[in-house]
Amino acid sequence: MDKNRYILGIDPGNYKIGLAILDTKKNMIIYKNITKIFHFLDVISTIIDEYEIKKIVLGNGNGYKKILFLLNSLSNIYKNLSIEVVNEYNTSFKARKLYVQEGKNWLNKLTRFIRSFFIEIDDYSAIIILKRYIINSNKMKSTDSYNIKDIQSNKDIS
């Protein structure tokens, strides 16, 4: 696997954590999931091993210090792992909007909008955190062909 190809985004929480992986070569979200805090280290270790993650982008929301502590505890095992904390202000609203936008037509979008108030959308928040990192990252801006609007989940997520 290509080093630095995959970036892991994390939406922290006290009980559940949103996860998303961006493939920087395909400009696509290739994985998204929500895990409980007590499974976090097992899930993260598996993801880091499977995708050879070198960069983790962590939102600075509720519970992020606990997650940061857990991630730092992995630094003895994963020497090249870097962690960057990103402002996650308003990510829940944007995550809900992203979830609704994935609807195929207006009726499906309306249904998704109503449903969005009753389901967990932490994985979509992790996608928004990744987008914020990419927008603010000088490394990604140096690639002319890279456009934040090209990052996809199943559809355009801009």
Buried (B, 14 or more C-beta within 10 A) or exposed (E): EEEBBBBBBBBBBEEBBBBBBBBBEEBBBEBBBBBEBEEBBEBBEEBBEEBBBBBBBBBBBEBBEBBBEBBEEBEEEBEEBEBEBBEBEEBBEBBBBBBBBBBEEEEEBEEBBEEBEEEEBBBBBBBBBBBBBBEEBEEBEEEEEBEBEEBBBEEEBE
